[in-house]
Amino acid sequence: MFFVYILQSEKTEQYYIGHTHDPEKRLKEHNESLMDTYTSKHRPWQLKAKISVGEDRGDAMRVEKYIKGRKSREFIEKIISVQNDSAFIEKLISKIITGR
């Protein structure tokens, strides 16, 4: 199962969106990696949302790209606020994946 996840920096309040099989493991990696990366500069991170997309990594990548492409803090915060509304999330994912 692939997830799209949204992190928020406790330090800068910026958001980071990614996809993975294991959001909790990725959160730990973002917070503890020794590599000099974008996320290492904004630690610590909190997991704000994880959205189940399905078994297809390509679909997860499309959903991630769509969210990032909106370049909208308001849109990201809307997703965070409705992440438990499965009907809304399923409809959004379907729209992104199918283009309809």
Chimera marker file (.cmm) of the C-alpha trace (Angstrom):
<marker_set name="trace">
<marker id="1" x="0.000" y="0.000" z="0.000" r="1" g="1" b="0" radius="0.5"/>
<marker id="2" x="1.294" y="3.454" z="-0.920" r="1" g="1" b="0" radius="0.5"/>
<marker id="3" x="0.560" y="6.614" z="1.005" r="1" g="1" b="0" radius="0.5"/>
<marker id="4" x="0.970" y="10.303" z="0.289" r="1" g="1" b="0" radius="0.5"/>
<marker id="5" x="2.113" y="12.024" z="3.447" r="1" g="1" b="0" radius="0.5"/>
<marker id="6" x="2.268" y="15.625" z="4.569" r="1" g="1" b="0" radius="0.5"/>
<marker id="7" x="4.844" y="16.804" z="7.078" r="1" g="1" b="0" radius="0.5"/>
<marker id="8" x="5.022" y="20.172" z="8.773" r="1" g="1" b="0" radius="0.5"/>
<marker id="9" x="8.191" y="21.680" z="10.163" r="1" g="1" b="0" radius="0.5"/>
<marker id="10" x="7.894" y="22.641" z="13.830" r="1" g="1" b="0" radius="0.5"/>
<marker id="11" x="10.685" y="25.169" z="13.268" r="1" g="1" b="0" radius="0.5"/>
<marker id="12" x="9.562" y="26.959" z="10.092" r="1" g="1" b="0" radius="0.5"/>
<marker id="13" x="5.949" y="25.733" z="9.699" r="1" g="1" b="0" radius="0.5"/>
<marker id="14" x="6.698" y="24.785" z="6.081" r="1" g="1" b="0" radius="0.5"/>
<marker id="15" x="5.045" y="21.726" z="4.561" r="1" g="1" b="0" radius="0.5"/>
<marker id="16" x="6.660" y="18.792" z="2.816" r="1" g="1" b="0" radius="0.5"/>
<marker id="17" x="4.741" y="16.283" z="0.691" r="1" g="1" b="0" radius="0.5"/>
<marker id="18" x="6.011" y="12.835" z="-0.268" r="1" g="1" b="0" radius="0.5"/>
<marker id="19" x="4.910" y="9.257" z="-0.937" r="1" g="1" b="0" radius="0.5"/>
<marker id="20" x="5.972" y="6.006" z="0.679" r="1" g="1" b="0" radius="0.5"/>
<marker id="21" x="4.954" y="2.548" z="1.869" r="1" g="1" b="0" radius="0.5"/>
<marker id="22" x="5.591" y="3.529" z="5.504" r="1" g="1" b="0" radius="0.5"/>
<marker id="23" x="4.858" y="7.154" z="6.537" r="1" g="1" b="0" radius="0.5"/>
<marker id="24" x="6.056" y="6.698" z="10.126" r="1" g="1" b="0" radius="0.5"/>
<marker id="25" x="9.388" y="5.289" z="8.944" r="1" g="1" b="0" radius="0.5"/>
<marker id="26" x="9.793" y="8.155" z="6.449" r="1" g="1" b="0" radius="0.5"/>
<marker id="27" x="9.070" y="10.689" z="9.206" r="1" g="1" b="0" radius="0.5"/>
<marker id="28" x="11.846" y="9.163" z="11.282" r="1" g="1" b="0" radius="0.5"/>
<marker id="29" x="14.199" y="9.259" z="8.291" r="1" g="1" b="0" radius="0.5"/>
<marker id="30" x="13.410" y="12.926" z="7.607" r="1" g="1" b="0" radius="0.5"/>
<marker id="31" x="14.085" y="13.782" z="11.246" r="1" g="1" b="0" radius="0.5"/>
<marker id="32" x="17.216" y="11.670" z="11.712" r="1" g="1" b="0" radius="0.5"/>
<marker id="33" x="19.046" y="11.449" z="8.376" r="1" g="1" b="0" radius="0.5"/>
<marker id="34" x="22.690" y="12.543" z="8.436" r="1" g="1" b="0" radius="0.5"/>
<marker id="35" x="22.476" y="13.785" z="4.837" r="1" g="1" b="0" radius="0.5"/>
<marker id="36" x="22.244" y="17.502" z="4.091" r="1" g="1" b="0" radius="0.5"/>
<marker id="37" x="18.797" y="17.766" z="2.483" r="1" g="1" b="0" radius="0.5"/>
<marker id="38" x="15.884" y="20.170" z="2.257" r="1" g="1" b="0" radius="0.5"/>
<marker id="39" x="14.134" y="18.420" z="5.122" r="1" g="1" b="0" radius="0.5"/>
<marker id="40" x="17.253" y="18.370" z="7.311" r="1" g="1" b="0" radius="0.5"/>
<marker id="41" x="17.225" y="22.183" z="7.332" r="1" g="1" b="0" radius="0.5"/>
<marker id="42" x="13.677" y="22.383" z="8.720" r="1" g="1" b="0" radius="0.5"/>
<marker id="43" x="13.728" y="19.802" z="11.518" r="1" g="1" b="0" radius="0.5"/>
<marker id="44" x="11.896" y="18.652" z="13.484" r="1" g="1" b="0" radius="0.5"/>
<marker id="45" x="8.996" y="17.468" z="11.338" r="1" g="1" b="0" radius="0.5"/>
<marker id="46" x="5.532" y="16.326" z="12.398" r="1" g="1" b="0" radius="0.5"/>
<marker id="47" x="3.332" y="13.976" z="10.395" r="1" g="1" b="0" radius="0.5"/>
<marker id="48" x="0.179" y="15.986" z="9.665" r="1" g="1" b="0" radius="0.5"/>
<marker id="49" x="-1.549" y="13.647" z="7.191" r="1" g="1" b="0" radius="0.5"/>
<marker id="50" x="-1.200" y="10.267" z="5.556" r="1" g="1" b="0" radius="0.5"/>
<marker id="51" x="-3.528" y="9.333" z="2.759" r="1" g="1" b="0" radius="0.5"/>
<marker id="52" x="-3.833" y="5.799" z="1.473" r="1" g="1" b="0" radius="0.5"/>
<marker id="53" x="-3.624" y="5.874" z="-2.322" r="1" g="1" b="0" radius="0.5"/>
<marker id="54" x="-3.467" y="2.185" z="-3.246" r="1" g="1" b="0" radius="0.5"/>
<marker id="55" x="-1.050" y="-0.428" z="-4.520" r="1" g="1" b="0" radius="0.5"/>
<marker id="56" x="0.228" y="1.518" z="-7.540" r="1" g="1" b="0" radius="0.5"/>
<marker id="57" x="3.303" y="3.670" z="-6.876" r="1" g="1" b="0" radius="0.5"/>
<marker id="58" x="2.549" y="5.662" z="-10.037" r="1" g="1" b="0" radius="0.5"/>
<marker id="59" x="-0.812" y="6.691" z="-8.595" r="1" g="1" b="0" radius="0.5"/>
<marker id="60" x="0.878" y="7.838" z="-5.379" r="1" g="1" b="0" radius="0.5"/>
<marker id="61" x="3.366" y="9.837" z="-7.419" r="1" g="1" b="0" radius="0.5"/>
<marker id="62" x="0.527" y="11.483" z="-9.386" r="1" g="1" b="0" radius="0.5"/>
<marker id="63" x="-1.307" y="12.461" z="-6.185" r="1" g="1" b="0" radius="0.5"/>
<marker id="64" x="1.917" y="13.824" z="-4.661" r="1" g="1" b="0" radius="0.5"/>
<marker id="65" x="2.689" y="15.826" z="-7.825" r="1" g="1" b="0" radius="0.5"/>
<marker id="66" x="-0.865" y="17.185" z="-7.969" r="1" g="1" b="0" radius="0.5"/>
<marker id="67" x="-0.756" y="18.431" z="-4.375" r="1" g="1" b="0" radius="0.5"/>
<marker id="68" x="2.694" y="19.971" z="-4.836" r="1" g="1" b="0" radius="0.5"/>
<marker id="69" x="1.627" y="21.512" z="-8.142" r="1" g="1" b="0" radius="0.5"/>
<marker id="70" x="-1.180" y="23.440" z="-6.521" r="1" g="1" b="0" radius="0.5"/>
<marker id="71" x="1.465" y="25.470" z="-4.626" r="1" g="1" b="0" radius="0.5"/>
<marker id="72" x="-1.224" y="26.322" z="-2.111" r="1" g="1" b="0" radius="0.5"/>
<marker id="73" x="-0.844" y="26.262" z="1.645" r="1" g="1" b="0" radius="0.5"/>
<marker id="74" x="-4.631" y="26.580" z="1.858" r="1" g="1" b="0" radius="0.5"/>
<marker id="75" x="-5.099" y="23.441" z="-0.268" r="1" g="1" b="0" radius="0.5"/>
<marker id="76" x="-2.601" y="21.466" z="1.840" r="1" g="1" b="0" radius="0.5"/>
<marker id="77" x="-4.344" y="22.541" z="5.035" r="1" g="1" b="0" radius="0.5"/>
<marker id="78" x="-7.706" y="21.546" z="3.514" r="1" g="1" b="0" radius="0.5"/>
<marker id="79" x="-6.353" y="18.047" z="2.847" r="1" g="1" b="0" radius="0.5"/>
<marker id="80" x="-5.041" y="17.845" z="6.417" r="1" g="1" b="0" radius="0.5"/>
<marker id="81" x="-8.421" y="18.899" z="7.793" r="1" g="1" b="0" radius="0.5"/>
<marker id="82" x="-10.414" y="16.362" z="5.727" r="1" g="1" b="0" radius="0.5"/>
<marker id="83" x="-7.977" y="13.428" z="5.730" r="1" g="1" b="0" radius="0.5"/>
<marker id="84" x="-10.427" y="11.333" z="7.749" r="1" g="1" b="0" radius="0.5"/>
<marker id="85" x="-13.326" y="12.060" z="5.369" r="1" g="1" b="0" radius="0.5"/>
<marker id="86" x="-12.850" y="8.933" z="3.263" r="1" g="1" b="0" radius="0.5"/>
<marker id="87" x="-15.510" y="9.870" z="0.690" r="1" g="1" b="0" radius="0.5"/>
<marker id="88" x="-13.870" y="13.231" z="-0.014" r="1" g="1" b="0" radius="0.5"/>
<marker id="89" x="-10.377" y="11.736" z="-0.177" r="1" g="1" b="0" radius="0.5"/>
<marker id="90" x="-11.457" y="8.862" z="-2.445" r="1" g="1" b="0" radius="0.5"/>
<marker id="91" x="-13.173" y="11.303" z="-4.799" r="1" g="1" b="0" radius="0.5"/>
<marker id="92" x="-10.092" y="13.554" z="-4.876" r="1" g="1" b="0" radius="0.5"/>
<marker id="93" x="-7.713" y="10.653" z="-5.539" r="1" g="1" b="0" radius="0.5"/>
<marker id="94" x="-9.971" y="9.286" z="-8.266" r="1" g="1" b="0" radius="0.5"/>
<marker id="95" x="-10.126" y="12.712" z="-9.916" r="1" g="1" b="0" radius="0.5"/>
<marker id="96" x="-6.339" y="13.073" z="-9.828" r="1" g="1" b="0" radius="0.5"/>
<marker id="97" x="-5.632" y="9.559" z="-11.109" r="1" g="1" b="0" radius="0.5"/>
<marker id="98" x="-8.266" y="9.453" z="-13.847" r="1" g="1" b="0" radius="0.5"/>
<marker id="99" x="-8.217" y="13.135" z="-14.740" r="1" g="1" b="0" radius="0.5"/>
<marker id="100" x="-12.008" y="13.308" z="-14.324" r="1" g="1" b="0" radius="0.5"/>
<link id1="1" id2="2" r="1" g="1" b="0" radius="0.2"/>
<link id1="2" id2="3" r="1" g="1" b="0" radius="0.2"/>
<link id1="3" id2="4" r="1" g="1" b="0" radius="0.2"/>
<link id1="4" id2="5" r="1" g="1" b="0" radius="0.2"/>
<link id1="5" id2="6" r="1" g="1" b="0" radius="0.2"/>
<link id1="6" id2="7" r="1" g="1" b="0" radius="0.2"/>
<link id1="7" id2="8" r="1" g="1" b="0" radius="0.2"/>
<link id1="8" id2="9" r="1" g="1" b="0" radius="0.2"/>
<link id1="9" id2="10" r="1" g="1" b="0" radius="0.2"/>
<link id1="10" id2="11" r="1" g="1" b="0" radius="0.2"/>
<link id1="11" id2="12" r="1" g="1" b="0" radius="0.2"/>
<link id1="12" id2="13" r="1" g="1" b="0" radius="0.2"/>
<link id1="13" id2="14" r="1" g="1" b="0" radius="0.2"/>
<link id1="14" id2="15" r="1" g="1" b="0" radius="0.2"/>
<link id1="15" id2="16" r="1" g="1" b="0" radius="0.2"/>
<link id1="16" id2="17" r="1" g="1" b="0" radius="0.2"/>
<link id1="17" id2="18" r="1" g="1" b="0" radius="0.2"/>
<link id1="18" id2="19" r="1" g="1" b="0" radius="0.2"/>
<link id1="19" id2="20" r="1" g="1" b="0" radius="0.2"/>
<link id1="20" id2="21" r="1" g="1" b="0" radius="0.2"/>
<link id1="21" id2="22" r="1" g="1" b="0" radius="0.2"/>
<link id1="22" id2="23" r="1" g="1" b="0" radius="0.2"/>
<link id1="23" id2="24" r="1" g="1" b="0" radius="0.2"/>
<link id1="24" id2="25" r="1" g="1" b="0" radius="0.2"/>
<link id1="25" id2="26" r="1" g="1" b="0" radius="0.2"/>
<link id1="26" id2="27" r="1" g="1" b="0" radius="0.2"/>
<link id1="27" id2="28" r="1" g="1" b="0" radius="0.2"/>
<link id1="28" id2="29" r="1" g="1" b="0" radius="0.2"/>
<link id1="29" id2="30" r="1" g="1" b="0" radius="0.2"/>
<link id1="30" id2="31" r="1" g="1" b="0" radius="0.2"/>
<link id1="31" id2="32" r="1" g="1" b="0" radius="0.2"/>
<link id1="32" id2="33" r="1" g="1" b="0" radius="0.2"/>
<link id1="33" id2="34" r="1" g="1" b="0" radius="0.2"/>
<link id1="34" id2="35" r="1" g="1" b="0" radius="0.2"/>
<link id1="35" id2="36" r="1" g="1" b="0" radius="0.2"/>
<link id1="36" id2="37" r="1" g="1" b="0" radius="0.2"/>
<link id1="37" id2="38" r="1" g="1" b="0" radius="0.2"/>
<link id1="38" id2="39" r="1" g="1" b="0" radius="0.2"/>
<link id1="39" id2="40" r="1" g="1" b="0" radius="0.2"/>
<link id1="40" id2="41" r="1" g="1" b="0" radius="0.2"/>
<link id1="41" id2="42" r="1" g="1" b="0" radius="0.2"/>
<link id1="42" id2="43" r="1" g="1" b="0" radius="0.2"/>
<link id1="43" id2="44" r="1" g="1" b="0" radius="0.2"/>
<link id1="44" id2="45" r="1" g="1" b="0" radius="0.2"/>
<link id1="45" id2="46" r="1" g="1" b="0" radius="0.2"/>
<link id1="46" id2="47" r="1" g="1" b="0" radius="0.2"/>
<link id1="47" id2="48" r="1" g="1" b="0" radius="0.2"/>
<link id1="48" id2="49" r="1" g="1" b="0" radius="0.2"/>
<link id1="49" id2="50" r="1" g="1" b="0" radius="0.2"/>
<link id1="50" id2="51" r="1" g="1" b="0" radius="0.2"/>
<link id1="51" id2="52" r="1" g="1" b="0" radius="0.2"/>
<link id1="52" id2="53" r="1" g="1" b="0" radius="0.2"/>
<link id1="53" id2="54" r="1" g="1" b="0" radius="0.2"/>
<link id1="54" id2="55" r="1" g="1" b="0" radius="0.2"/>
<link id1="55" id2="56" r="1" g="1" b="0" radius="0.2"/>
<link id1="56" id2="57" r="1" g="1" b="0" radius="0.2"/>
<link id1="57" id2="58" r="1" g="1" b="0" radius="0.2"/>
<link id1="58" id2="59" r="1" g="1" b="0" radius="0.2"/>
<link id1="59" id2="60" r="1" g="1" b="0" radius="0.2"/>
<link id1="60" id2="61" r="1" g="1" b="0" radius="0.2"/>
<link id1="61" id2="62" r="1" g="1" b="0" radius="0.2"/>
<link id1="62" id2="63" r="1" g="1" b="0" radius="0.2"/>
<link id1="63" id2="64" r="1" g="1" b="0" radius="0.2"/>
<link id1="64" id2="65" r="1" g="1" b="0" radius="0.2"/>
<link id1="65" id2="66" r="1" g="1" b="0" radius="0.2"/>
<link id1="66" id2="67" r="1" g="1" b="0" radius="0.2"/>
<link id1="67" id2="68" r="1" g="1" b="0" radius="0.2"/>
<link id1="68" id2="69" r="1" g="1" b="0" radius="0.2"/>
<link id1="69" id2="70" r="1" g="1" b="0" radius="0.2"/>
<link id1="70" id2="71" r="1" g="1" b="0" radius="0.2"/>
<link id1="71" id2="72" r="1" g="1" b="0" radius="0.2"/>
<link id1="72" id2="73" r="1" g="1" b="0" radius="0.2"/>
<link id1="73" id2="74" r="1" g="1" b="0" radius="0.2"/>
<link id1="74" id2="75" r="1" g="1" b="0" radius="0.2"/>
<link id1="75" id2="76" r="1" g="1" b="0" radius="0.2"/>
<link id1="76" id2="77" r="1" g="1" b="0" radius="0.2"/>
<link id1="77" id2="78" r="1" g="1" b="0" radius="0.2"/>
<link id1="78" id2="79" r="1" g="1" b="0" radius="0.2"/>
<link id1="79" id2="80" r="1" g="1" b="0" radius="0.2"/>
<link id1="80" id2="81" r="1" g="1" b="0" radius="0.2"/>
<link id1="81" id2="82" r="1" g="1" b="0" radius="0.2"/>
<link id1="82" id2="83" r="1" g="1" b="0" radius="0.2"/>
<link id1="83" id2="84" r="1" g="1" b="0" radius="0.2"/>
<link id1="84" id2="85" r="1" g="1" b="0" radius="0.2"/>
<link id1="85" id2="86" r="1" g="1" b="0" radius="0.2"/>
<link id1="86" id2="87" r="1" g="1" b="0" radius="0.2"/>
<link id1="87" id2="88" r="1" g="1" b="0" radius="0.2"/>
<link id1="88" id2="89" r="1" g="1" b="0" radius="0.2"/>
<link id1="89" id2="90" r="1" g="1" b="0" radius="0.2"/>
<link id1="90" id2="91" r="1" g="1" b="0" radius="0.2"/>
<link id1="91" id2="92" r="1" g="1" b="0" radius="0.2"/>
<link id1="92" id2="93" r="1" g="1" b="0" radius="0.2"/>
<link id1="93" id2="94" r="1" g="1" b="0" radius="0.2"/>
<link id1="94" id2="95" r="1" g="1" b="0" radius="0.2"/>
<link id1="95" id2="96" r="1" g="1" b="0" radius="0.2"/>
<link id1="96" id2="97" r="1" g="1" b="0" radius="0.2"/>
<link id1="97" id2="98" r="1" g="1" b="0" radius="0.2"/>
<link id1="98" id2="99" r="1" g="1" b="0" radius="0.2"/>
<link id1="99" id2="100" r="1" g="1" b="0" radius="0.2"/>
</marker_set>
